[in-house]
């Protein structure tokens, strides 16, 4: 029953969130601000994780190629496909669910328990629209850009691991990256990322908005936001993969 009740509250909240903004200029100003907090501030951790995971994927692929009949260019090809199709859109989105999701839930939850949201309602402002909508639009727009950075740095990490370990030559790795490239895989990755960003921002916003109590409940809302966002990302990853590939 709690699941059905929460789903109903979520749908009703989304109706308020996606109403027309009261002040369009303020809305675009908030989106620019959220670009910084949700996107630019996450760039460092995205780059670090991408480089190391790309290096590990390349080394593991090279380790598993033990037949002389398989060309070493397959290391670059397999690394590229793994990074674009699964690692960058899904794993980085899970990382962002932890970093960005908890931040959104704690920010809005704190405003709820300190009655700042009640004050907005008294002033005639739609707080769901004012607080959550800019985060949703910013997340859906900025996360695909983060994923492009993630793909580039992960492939660079794979190249770095190959030349430093000497397992695969630079020419073989780059030739593998260029082989059988299908641009649709990039489109697939960006569509998944945009859907995951929508889930992270709306679920986290909902958890923060429904917070009641004090500091302990704010922490609980942040935890729920991360857990529920991560579960939904995994589920929708399967659904989108079945639909798009």
MODELLER restraints for C-alpha pairs under 7 A, 6 or more apart:
rsr = mdl.restraints
at = mdl.atoms
rsr.add(forms.Gaussian(group=physical.xy_distance, feature=features.Distance(at['CA:10:A'], at['CA:206:A']), mean=6.43, stdev=0.5))
rsr.add(forms.Gaussian(group=physical.xy_distance, feature=features.Distance(at['CA:13:A'], at['CA:128:A']), mean=6.96, stdev=0.5))
rsr.add(forms.Gaussian(group=physical.xy_distance, feature=features.Distance(at['CA:16:A'], at['CA:128:A']), mean=6.01, stdev=0.5))
rsr.add(forms.Gaussian(group=physical.xy_distance, feature=features.Distance(at['CA:16:A'], at['CA:129:A']), mean=5.99, stdev=0.5))
rsr.add(forms.Gaussian(group=physical.xy_distance, feature=features.Distance(at['CA:17:A'], at['CA:128:A']), mean=4.99, stdev=0.5))
rsr.add(forms.Gaussian(group=physical.xy_distance, feature=features.Distance(at['CA:17:A'], at['CA:129:A']), mean=4.05, stdev=0.5))
rsr.add(forms.Gaussian(group=physical.xy_distance, feature=features.Distance(at['CA:17:A'], at['CA:132:A']), mean=6.38, stdev=0.5))
rsr.add(forms.Gaussian(group=physical.xy_distance, feature=features.Distance(at['CA:17:A'], at['CA:133:A']), mean=5.56, stdev=0.5))
rsr.add(forms.Gaussian(group=physical.xy_distance, feature=features.Distance(at['CA:18:A'], at['CA:129:A']), mean=6.43, stdev=0.5))
rsr.add(forms.Gaussian(group=physical.xy_distance, feature=features.Distance(at['CA:18:A'], at['CA:133:A']), mean=6.56, stdev=0.5))
rsr.add(forms.Gaussian(group=physical.xy_distance, feature=features.Distance(at['CA:19:A'], at['CA:129:A']), mean=6.67, stdev=0.5))
rsr.add(forms.Gaussian(group=physical.xy_distance, feature=features.Distance(at['CA:21:A'], at['CA:27:A']), mean=6.69, stdev=0.5))
rsr.add(forms.Gaussian(group=physical.xy_distance, feature=features.Distance(at['CA:21:A'], at['CA:129:A']), mean=6.61, stdev=0.5))
rsr.add(forms.Gaussian(group=physical.xy_distance, feature=features.Distance(at['CA:27:A'], at['CA:134:A']), mean=6.49, stdev=0.5))
rsr.add(forms.Gaussian(group=physical.xy_distance, feature=features.Distance(at['CA:30:A'], at['CA:134:A']), mean=5.98, stdev=0.5))
rsr.add(forms.Gaussian(group=physical.xy_distance, feature=features.Distance(at['CA:31:A'], at['CA:134:A']), mean=4.96, stdev=0.5))
rsr.add(forms.Gaussian(group=physical.xy_distance, feature=features.Distance(at['CA:31:A'], at['CA:135:A']), mean=6.75, stdev=0.5))
rsr.add(forms.Gaussian(group=physical.xy_distance, feature=features.Distance(at['CA:31:A'], at['CA:138:A']), mean=5.45, stdev=0.5))
rsr.add(forms.Gaussian(group=physical.xy_distance, feature=features.Distance(at['CA:34:A'], at['CA:135:A']), mean=6.06, stdev=0.5))
rsr.add(forms.Gaussian(group=physical.xy_distance, feature=features.Distance(at['CA:34:A'], at['CA:138:A']), mean=5.93, stdev=0.5))
rsr.add(forms.Gaussian(group=physical.xy_distance, feature=features.Distance(at['CA:35:A'], at['CA:138:A']), mean=5.68, stdev=0.5))
rsr.add(forms.Gaussian(group=physical.xy_distance, feature=features.Distance(at['CA:35:A'], at['CA:142:A']), mean=6.49, stdev=0.5))
rsr.add(forms.Gaussian(group=physical.xy_distance, feature=features.Distance(at['CA:38:A'], at['CA:100:A']), mean=6.12, stdev=0.5))
rsr.add(forms.Gaussian(group=physical.xy_distance, feature=features.Distance(at['CA:38:A'], at['CA:139:A']), mean=6.69, stdev=0.5))
rsr.add(forms.Gaussian(group=physical.xy_distance, feature=features.Distance(at['CA:39:A'], at['CA:142:A']), mean=5.78, stdev=0.5))
rsr.add(forms.Gaussian(group=physical.xy_distance, feature=features.Distance(at['CA:39:A'], at['CA:143:A']), mean=6.69, stdev=0.5))
rsr.add(forms.Gaussian(group=physical.xy_distance, feature=features.Distance(at['CA:43:A'], at['CA:146:A']), mean=6.73, stdev=0.5))
rsr.add(forms.Gaussian(group=physical.xy_distance, feature=features.Distance(at['CA:46:A'], at['CA:92:A']), mean=6.81, stdev=0.5))
rsr.add(forms.Gaussian(group=physical.xy_distance, feature=features.Distance(at['CA:46:A'], at['CA:150:A']), mean=6.17, stdev=0.5))
rsr.add(forms.Gaussian(group=physical.xy_distance, feature=features.Distance(at['CA:47:A'], at['CA:150:A']), mean=5.99, stdev=0.5))
rsr.add(forms.Gaussian(group=physical.xy_distance, feature=features.Distance(at['CA:47:A'], at['CA:153:A']), mean=6.24, stdev=0.5))
rsr.add(forms.Gaussian(group=physical.xy_distance, feature=features.Distance(at['CA:50:A'], at['CA:150:A']), mean=5.43, stdev=0.5))
rsr.add(forms.Gaussian(group=physical.xy_distance, feature=features.Distance(at['CA:50:A'], at['CA:153:A']), mean=5.85, stdev=0.5))
rsr.add(forms.Gaussian(group=physical.xy_distance, feature=features.Distance(at['CA:50:A'], at['CA:154:A']), mean=4.51, stdev=0.5))
rsr.add(forms.Gaussian(group=physical.xy_distance, feature=features.Distance(at['CA:51:A'], at['CA:153:A']), mean=5.32, stdev=0.5))
rsr.add(forms.Gaussian(group=physical.xy_distance, feature=features.Distance(at['CA:51:A'], at['CA:154:A']), mean=4.53, stdev=0.5))
rsr.add(forms.Gaussian(group=physical.xy_distance, feature=features.Distance(at['CA:51:A'], at['CA:156:A']), mean=6.73, stdev=0.5))
rsr.add(forms.Gaussian(group=physical.xy_distance, feature=features.Distance(at['CA:51:A'], at['CA:157:A']), mean=4.27, stdev=0.5))
rsr.add(forms.Gaussian(group=physical.xy_distance, feature=features.Distance(at['CA:52:A'], at['CA:157:A']), mean=6.14, stdev=0.5))
rsr.add(forms.Gaussian(group=physical.xy_distance, feature=features.Distance(at['CA:53:A'], at['CA:154:A']), mean=6.59, stdev=0.5))
rsr.add(forms.Gaussian(group=physical.xy_distance, feature=features.Distance(at['CA:54:A'], at['CA:154:A']), mean=4.13, stdev=0.5))
rsr.add(forms.Gaussian(group=physical.xy_distance, feature=features.Distance(at['CA:54:A'], at['CA:155:A']), mean=5.78, stdev=0.5))
rsr.add(forms.Gaussian(group=physical.xy_distance, feature=features.Distance(at['CA:54:A'], at['CA:157:A']), mean=5.02, stdev=0.5))
rsr.add(forms.Gaussian(group=physical.xy_distance, feature=features.Distance(at['CA:54:A'], at['CA:158:A']), mean=4.72, stdev=0.5))
rsr.add(forms.Gaussian(group=physical.xy_distance, feature=features.Distance(at['CA:55:A'], at['CA:157:A']), mean=4.65, stdev=0.5))
rsr.add(forms.Gaussian(group=physical.xy_distance, feature=features.Distance(at['CA:55:A'], at['CA:158:A']), mean=3.95, stdev=0.5))
rsr.add(forms.Gaussian(group=physical.xy_distance, feature=features.Distance(at['CA:55:A'], at['CA:161:A']), mean=5.13, stdev=0.5))
rsr.add(forms.Gaussian(group=physical.xy_distance, feature=features.Distance(at['CA:57:A'], at['CA:79:A']), mean=6.07, stdev=0.5))
rsr.add(forms.Gaussian(group=physical.xy_distance, feature=features.Distance(at['CA:57:A'], at['CA:158:A']), mean=7.00, stdev=0.5))
rsr.add(forms.Gaussian(group=physical.xy_distance, feature=features.Distance(at['CA:58:A'], at['CA:75:A']), mean=6.13, stdev=0.5))
rsr.add(forms.Gaussian(group=physical.xy_distance, feature=features.Distance(at['CA:58:A'], at['CA:79:A']), mean=5.57, stdev=0.5))
rsr.add(forms.Gaussian(group=physical.xy_distance, feature=features.Distance(at['CA:58:A'], at['CA:158:A']), mean=5.02, stdev=0.5))
rsr.add(forms.Gaussian(group=physical.xy_distance, feature=features.Distance(at['CA:59:A'], at['CA:161:A']), mean=6.88, stdev=0.5))
rsr.add(forms.Gaussian(group=physical.xy_distance, feature=features.Distance(at['CA:59:A'], at['CA:162:A']), mean=6.96, stdev=0.5))
rsr.add(forms.Gaussian(group=physical.xy_distance, feature=features.Distance(at['CA:61:A'], at['CA:75:A']), mean=5.76, stdev=0.5))
rsr.add(forms.Gaussian(group=physical.xy_distance, feature=features.Distance(at['CA:62:A'], at['CA:75:A']), mean=5.74, stdev=0.5))
rsr.add(forms.Gaussian(group=physical.xy_distance, feature=features.Distance(at['CA:72:A'], at['CA:168:A']), mean=6.53, stdev=0.5))
rsr.add(forms.Gaussian(group=physical.xy_distance, feature=features.Distance(at['CA:72:A'], at['CA:172:A']), mean=6.21, stdev=0.5))
rsr.add(forms.Gaussian(group=physical.xy_distance, feature=features.Distance(at['CA:73:A'], at['CA:172:A']), mean=4.73, stdev=0.5))
rsr.add(forms.Gaussian(group=physical.xy_distance, feature=features.Distance(at['CA:73:A'], at['CA:173:A']), mean=5.47, stdev=0.5))
rsr.add(forms.Gaussian(group=physical.xy_distance, feature=features.Distance(at['CA:73:A'], at['CA:175:A']), mean=6.12, stdev=0.5))
rsr.add(forms.Gaussian(group=physical.xy_distance, feature=features.Distance(at['CA:73:A'], at['CA:176:A']), mean=4.26, stdev=0.5))
rsr.add(forms.Gaussian(group=physical.xy_distance, feature=features.Distance(at['CA:74:A'], at['CA:176:A']), mean=5.66, stdev=0.5))
rsr.add(forms.Gaussian(group=physical.xy_distance, feature=features.Distance(at['CA:75:A'], at['CA:173:A']), mean=6.36, stdev=0.5))
rsr.add(forms.Gaussian(group=physical.xy_distance, feature=features.Distance(at['CA:75:A'], at['CA:176:A']), mean=6.63, stdev=0.5))
rsr.add(forms.Gaussian(group=physical.xy_distance, feature=features.Distance(at['CA:76:A'], at['CA:173:A']), mean=4.46, stdev=0.5))
rsr.add(forms.Gaussian(group=physical.xy_distance, feature=features.Distance(at['CA:76:A'], at['CA:174:A']), mean=6.37, stdev=0.5))
rsr.add(forms.Gaussian(group=physical.xy_distance, feature=features.Distance(at['CA:76:A'], at['CA:176:A']), mean=4.24, stdev=0.5))
rsr.add(forms.Gaussian(group=physical.xy_distance, feature=features.Distance(at['CA:76:A'], at['CA:177:A']), mean=4.81, stdev=0.5))
rsr.add(forms.Gaussian(group=physical.xy_distance, feature=features.Distance(at['CA:77:A'], at['CA:176:A']), mean=4.39, stdev=0.5))
rsr.add(forms.Gaussian(group=physical.xy_distance, feature=features.Distance(at['CA:77:A'], at['CA:177:A']), mean=4.90, stdev=0.5))
rsr.add(forms.Gaussian(group=physical.xy_distance, feature=features.Distance(at['CA:77:A'], at['CA:179:A']), mean=6.47, stdev=0.5))
rsr.add(forms.Gaussian(group=physical.xy_distance, feature=features.Distance(at['CA:80:A'], at['CA:155:A']), mean=6.58, stdev=0.5))
rsr.add(forms.Gaussian(group=physical.xy_distance, feature=features.Distance(at['CA:80:A'], at['CA:177:A']), mean=6.01, stdev=0.5))
rsr.add(forms.Gaussian(group=physical.xy_distance, feature=features.Distance(at['CA:83:A'], at['CA:151:A']), mean=6.29, stdev=0.5))
rsr.add(forms.Gaussian(group=physical.xy_distance, feature=features.Distance(at['CA:84:A'], at['CA:151:A']), mean=6.27, stdev=0.5))
rsr.add(forms.Gaussian(group=physical.xy_distance, feature=features.Distance(at['CA:84:A'], at['CA:185:A']), mean=6.75, stdev=0.5))
rsr.add(forms.Gaussian(group=physical.xy_distance, feature=features.Distance(at['CA:84:A'], at['CA:186:A']), mean=6.62, stdev=0.5))
rsr.add(forms.Gaussian(group=physical.xy_distance, feature=features.Distance(at['CA:84:A'], at['CA:189:A']), mean=6.33, stdev=0.5))
rsr.add(forms.Gaussian(group=physical.xy_distance, feature=features.Distance(at['CA:85:A'], at['CA:185:A']), mean=6.43, stdev=0.5))
rsr.add(forms.Gaussian(group=physical.xy_distance, feature=features.Distance(at['CA:85:A'], at['CA:189:A']), mean=6.01, stdev=0.5))
rsr.add(forms.Gaussian(group=physical.xy_distance, feature=features.Distance(at['CA:88:A'], at['CA:147:A']), mean=5.87, stdev=0.5))
rsr.add(forms.Gaussian(group=physical.xy_distance, feature=features.Distance(at['CA:88:A'], at['CA:150:A']), mean=5.93, stdev=0.5))
rsr.add(forms.Gaussian(group=physical.xy_distance, feature=features.Distance(at['CA:88:A'], at['CA:151:A']), mean=6.01, stdev=0.5))
rsr.add(forms.Gaussian(group=physical.xy_distance, feature=features.Distance(at['CA:89:A'], at['CA:147:A']), mean=6.15, stdev=0.5))
rsr.add(forms.Gaussian(group=physical.xy_distance, feature=features.Distance(at['CA:89:A'], at['CA:189:A']), mean=5.62, stdev=0.5))
rsr.add(forms.Gaussian(group=physical.xy_distance, feature=features.Distance(at['CA:89:A'], at['CA:192:A']), mean=6.49, stdev=0.5))
rsr.add(forms.Gaussian(group=physical.xy_distance, feature=features.Distance(at['CA:89:A'], at['CA:193:A']), mean=5.31, stdev=0.5))
rsr.add(forms.Gaussian(group=physical.xy_distance, feature=features.Distance(at['CA:93:A'], at['CA:193:A']), mean=6.96, stdev=0.5))
rsr.add(forms.Gaussian(group=physical.xy_distance, feature=features.Distance(at['CA:93:A'], at['CA:196:A']), mean=6.60, stdev=0.5))
rsr.add(forms.Gaussian(group=physical.xy_distance, feature=features.Distance(at['CA:94:A'], at['CA:230:A']), mean=5.85, stdev=0.5))
rsr.add(forms.Gaussian(group=physical.xy_distance, feature=features.Distance(at['CA:97:A'], at['CA:200:A']), mean=5.74, stdev=0.5))
rsr.add(forms.Gaussian(group=physical.xy_distance, feature=features.Distance(at['CA:97:A'], at['CA:226:A']), mean=5.63, stdev=0.5))
rsr.add(forms.Gaussian(group=physical.xy_distance, feature=features.Distance(at['CA:97:A'], at['CA:229:A']), mean=6.24, stdev=0.5))
rsr.add(forms.Gaussian(group=physical.xy_distance, feature=features.Distance(at['CA:97:A'], at['CA:230:A']), mean=6.46, stdev=0.5))
rsr.add(forms.Gaussian(group=physical.xy_distance, feature=features.Distance(at['CA:98:A'], at['CA:226:A']), mean=5.27, stdev=0.5))
rsr.add(forms.Gaussian(group=physical.xy_distance, feature=features.Distance(at['CA:101:A'], at['CA:200:A']), mean=5.83, stdev=0.5))
rsr.add(forms.Gaussian(group=physical.xy_distance, feature=features.Distance(at['CA:101:A'], at['CA:201:A']), mean=6.46, stdev=0.5))
rsr.add(forms.Gaussian(group=physical.xy_distance, feature=features.Distance(at['CA:101:A'], at['CA:204:A']), mean=5.23, stdev=0.5))
rsr.add(forms.Gaussian(group=physical.xy_distance, feature=features.Distance(at['CA:101:A'], at['CA:225:A']), mean=6.02, stdev=0.5))
rsr.add(forms.Gaussian(group=physical.xy_distance, feature=features.Distance(at['CA:101:A'], at['CA:226:A']), mean=5.80, stdev=0.5))
rsr.add(forms.Gaussian(group=physical.xy_distance, feature=features.Distance(at['CA:102:A'], at['CA:204:A']), mean=6.95, stdev=0.5))
rsr.add(forms.Gaussian(group=physical.xy_distance, feature=features.Distance(at['CA:102:A'], at['CA:222:A']), mean=4.59, stdev=0.5))
rsr.add(forms.Gaussian(group=physical.xy_distance, feature=features.Distance(at['CA:102:A'], at['CA:223:A']), mean=6.81, stdev=0.5))
rsr.add(forms.Gaussian(group=physical.xy_distance, feature=features.Distance(at['CA:102:A'], at['CA:225:A']), mean=6.24, stdev=0.5))
rsr.add(forms.Gaussian(group=physical.xy_distance, feature=features.Distance(at['CA:102:A'], at['CA:226:A']), mean=6.06, stdev=0.5))
rsr.add(forms.Gaussian(group=physical.xy_distance, feature=features.Distance(at['CA:104:A'], at['CA:204:A']), mean=5.91, stdev=0.5))
rsr.add(forms.Gaussian(group=physical.xy_distance, feature=features.Distance(at['CA:104:A'], at['CA:205:A']), mean=6.06, stdev=0.5))
rsr.add(forms.Gaussian(group=physical.xy_distance, feature=features.Distance(at['CA:105:A'], at['CA:204:A']), mean=4.92, stdev=0.5))
rsr.add(forms.Gaussian(group=physical.xy_distance, feature=features.Distance(at['CA:105:A'], at['CA:205:A']), mean=5.58, stdev=0.5))
rsr.add(forms.Gaussian(group=physical.xy_distance, feature=features.Distance(at['CA:105:A'], at['CA:207:A']), mean=5.91, stdev=0.5))
rsr.add(forms.Gaussian(group=physical.xy_distance, feature=features.Distance(at['CA:105:A'], at['CA:208:A']), mean=4.07, stdev=0.5))
rsr.add(forms.Gaussian(group=physical.xy_distance, feature=features.Distance(at['CA:105:A'], at['CA:221:A']), mean=6.28, stdev=0.5))
rsr.add(forms.Gaussian(group=physical.xy_distance, feature=features.Distance(at['CA:105:A'], at['CA:222:A']), mean=5.11, stdev=0.5))
rsr.add(forms.Gaussian(group=physical.xy_distance, feature=features.Distance(at['CA:105:A'], at['CA:225:A']), mean=6.51, stdev=0.5))
rsr.add(forms.Gaussian(group=physical.xy_distance, feature=features.Distance(at['CA:106:A'], at['CA:208:A']), mean=6.16, stdev=0.5))
rsr.add(forms.Gaussian(group=physical.xy_distance, feature=features.Distance(at['CA:106:A'], at['CA:218:A']), mean=5.75, stdev=0.5))
rsr.add(forms.Gaussian(group=physical.xy_distance, feature=features.Distance(at['CA:106:A'], at['CA:219:A']), mean=6.89, stdev=0.5))
rsr.add(forms.Gaussian(group=physical.xy_distance, feature=features.Distance(at['CA:106:A'], at['CA:222:A']), mean=5.59, stdev=0.5))
rsr.add(forms.Gaussian(group=physical.xy_distance, feature=features.Distance(at['CA:108:A'], at['CA:205:A']), mean=6.82, stdev=0.5))
rsr.add(forms.Gaussian(group=physical.xy_distance, feature=features.Distance(at['CA:108:A'], at['CA:208:A']), mean=4.86, stdev=0.5))
rsr.add(forms.Gaussian(group=physical.xy_distance, feature=features.Distance(at['CA:108:A'], at['CA:209:A']), mean=5.88, stdev=0.5))
rsr.add(forms.Gaussian(group=physical.xy_distance, feature=features.Distance(at['CA:109:A'], at['CA:208:A']), mean=3.99, stdev=0.5))
rsr.add(forms.Gaussian(group=physical.xy_distance, feature=features.Distance(at['CA:109:A'], at['CA:209:A']), mean=5.80, stdev=0.5))
rsr.add(forms.Gaussian(group=physical.xy_distance, feature=features.Distance(at['CA:109:A'], at['CA:211:A']), mean=5.35, stdev=0.5))
rsr.add(forms.Gaussian(group=physical.xy_distance, feature=features.Distance(at['CA:109:A'], at['CA:218:A']), mean=5.42, stdev=0.5))
rsr.add(forms.Gaussian(group=physical.xy_distance, feature=features.Distance(at['CA:110:A'], at['CA:218:A']), mean=6.39, stdev=0.5))
rsr.add(forms.Gaussian(group=physical.xy_distance, feature=features.Distance(at['CA:111:A'], at['CA:117:A']), mean=5.85, stdev=0.5))
rsr.add(forms.Gaussian(group=physical.xy_distance, feature=features.Distance(at['CA:112:A'], at['CA:209:A']), mean=6.50, stdev=0.5))
rsr.add(forms.Gaussian(group=physical.xy_distance, feature=features.Distance(at['CA:112:A'], at['CA:211:A']), mean=6.54, stdev=0.5))
rsr.add(forms.Gaussian(group=physical.xy_distance, feature=features.Distance(at['CA:113:A'], at['CA:212:A']), mean=6.09, stdev=0.5))
rsr.add(forms.Gaussian(group=physical.xy_distance, feature=features.Distance(at['CA:113:A'], at['CA:213:A']), mean=6.03, stdev=0.5))
rsr.add(forms.Gaussian(group=physical.xy_distance, feature=features.Distance(at['CA:113:A'], at['CA:214:A']), mean=5.79, stdev=0.5))
rsr.add(forms.Gaussian(group=physical.xy_distance, feature=features.Distance(at['CA:117:A'], at['CA:127:A']), mean=6.18, stdev=0.5))
rsr.add(forms.Gaussian(group=physical.xy_distance, feature=features.Distance(at['CA:120:A'], at['CA:127:A']), mean=6.07, stdev=0.5))
rsr.add(forms.Gaussian(group=physical.xy_distance, feature=features.Distance(at['CA:121:A'], at['CA:127:A']), mean=6.49, stdev=0.5))
rsr.add(forms.Gaussian(group=physical.xy_distance, feature=features.Distance(at['CA:132:A'], at['CA:205:A']), mean=5.97, stdev=0.5))
rsr.add(forms.Gaussian(group=physical.xy_distance, feature=features.Distance(at['CA:135:A'], at['CA:201:A']), mean=6.40, stdev=0.5))
rsr.add(forms.Gaussian(group=physical.xy_distance, feature=features.Distance(at['CA:136:A'], at['CA:198:A']), mean=6.00, stdev=0.5))
rsr.add(forms.Gaussian(group=physical.xy_distance, feature=features.Distance(at['CA:136:A'], at['CA:201:A']), mean=5.33, stdev=0.5))
rsr.add(forms.Gaussian(group=physical.xy_distance, feature=features.Distance(at['CA:136:A'], at['CA:202:A']), mean=6.54, stdev=0.5))
rsr.add(forms.Gaussian(group=physical.xy_distance, feature=features.Distance(at['CA:139:A'], at['CA:197:A']), mean=5.46, stdev=0.5))
rsr.add(forms.Gaussian(group=physical.xy_distance, feature=features.Distance(at['CA:139:A'], at['CA:198:A']), mean=6.92, stdev=0.5))
rsr.add(forms.Gaussian(group=physical.xy_distance, feature=features.Distance(at['CA:139:A'], at['CA:201:A']), mean=6.82, stdev=0.5))
rsr.add(forms.Gaussian(group=physical.xy_distance, feature=features.Distance(at['CA:140:A'], at['CA:194:A']), mean=4.92, stdev=0.5))
rsr.add(forms.Gaussian(group=physical.xy_distance, feature=features.Distance(at['CA:140:A'], at['CA:197:A']), mean=5.22, stdev=0.5))
rsr.add(forms.Gaussian(group=physical.xy_distance, feature=features.Distance(at['CA:140:A'], at['CA:198:A']), mean=5.94, stdev=0.5))
rsr.add(forms.Gaussian(group=physical.xy_distance, feature=features.Distance(at['CA:143:A'], at['CA:193:A']), mean=6.58, stdev=0.5))
rsr.add(forms.Gaussian(group=physical.xy_distance, feature=features.Distance(at['CA:143:A'], at['CA:194:A']), mean=6.83, stdev=0.5))
rsr.add(forms.Gaussian(group=physical.xy_distance, feature=features.Distance(at['CA:143:A'], at['CA:197:A']), mean=6.50, stdev=0.5))
rsr.add(forms.Gaussian(group=physical.xy_distance, feature=features.Distance(at['CA:144:A'], at['CA:190:A']), mean=5.48, stdev=0.5))
rsr.add(forms.Gaussian(group=physical.xy_distance, feature=features.Distance(at['CA:144:A'], at['CA:193:A']), mean=5.78, stdev=0.5))
rsr.add(forms.Gaussian(group=physical.xy_distance, feature=features.Distance(at['CA:144:A'], at['CA:194:A']), mean=6.36, stdev=0.5))
rsr.add(forms.Gaussian(group=physical.xy_distance, feature=features.Distance(at['CA:159:A'], at['CA:170:A']), mean=6.84, stdev=0.5))
rsr.add(forms.Gaussian(group=physical.xy_distance, feature=features.Distance(at['CA:159:A'], at['CA:173:A']), mean=6.61, stdev=0.5))
rsr.add(forms.Gaussian(group=physical.xy_distance, feature=features.Distance(at['CA:162:A'], at['CA:168:A']), mean=5.17, stdev=0.5))
rsr.add(forms.Gaussian(group=physical.xy_distance, feature=features.Distance(at['CA:162:A'], at['CA:169:A']), mean=6.74, stdev=0.5))
rsr.add(forms.Gaussian(group=physical.xy_distance, feature=features.Distance(at['CA:163:A'], at['CA:169:A']), mean=5.98, stdev=0.5))
rsr.add(forms.Gaussian(group=physical.xy_distance, feature=features.Distance(at['CA:163:A'], at['CA:170:A']), mean=6.02, stdev=0.5))
rsr.add(forms.Gaussian(group=physical.xy_distance, feature=features.Distance(at['CA:188:A'], at['CA:244:A']), mean=6.88, stdev=0.5))
rsr.add(forms.Gaussian(group=physical.xy_distance, feature=features.Distance(at['CA:192:A'], at['CA:240:A']), mean=6.93, stdev=0.5))
rsr.add(forms.Gaussian(group=physical.xy_distance, feature=features.Distance(at['CA:196:A'], at['CA:233:A']), mean=5.86, stdev=0.5))
rsr.add(forms.Gaussian(group=physical.xy_distance, feature=features.Distance(at['CA:199:A'], at['CA:229:A']), mean=6.31, stdev=0.5))
rsr.add(forms.Gaussian(group=physical.xy_distance, feature=features.Distance(at['CA:200:A'], at['CA:229:A']), mean=5.33, stdev=0.5))
rsr.add(forms.Gaussian(group=physical.xy_distance, feature=features.Distance(at['CA:203:A'], at['CA:225:A']), mean=6.21, stdev=0.5))
rsr.add(forms.Gaussian(group=physical.xy_distance, feature=features.Distance(at['CA:203:A'], at['CA:229:A']), mean=6.34, stdev=0.5))
rsr.add(forms.Gaussian(group=physical.xy_distance, feature=features.Distance(at['CA:204:A'], at['CA:225:A']), mean=4.66, stdev=0.5))
rsr.add(forms.Gaussian(group=physical.xy_distance, feature=features.Distance(at['CA:207:A'], at['CA:221:A']), mean=5.44, stdev=0.5))
rsr.add(forms.Gaussian(group=physical.xy_distance, feature=features.Distance(at['CA:207:A'], at['CA:225:A']), mean=5.93, stdev=0.5))
rsr.add(forms.Gaussian(group=physical.xy_distance, feature=features.Distance(at['CA:208:A'], at['CA:221:A']), mean=5.98, stdev=0.5))
rsr.add(forms.Gaussian(group=physical.xy_distance, feature=features.Distance(at['CA:211:A'], at['CA:217:A']), mean=6.50, stdev=0.5))
rsr.add(forms.Gaussian(group=physical.xy_distance, feature=features.Distance(at['CA:211:A'], at['CA:218:A']), mean=6.42, stdev=0.5))
rsr.add(forms.Gaussian(group=physical.xy_distance, feature=features.Distance(at['CA:211:A'], at['CA:221:A']), mean=6.46, stdev=0.5))
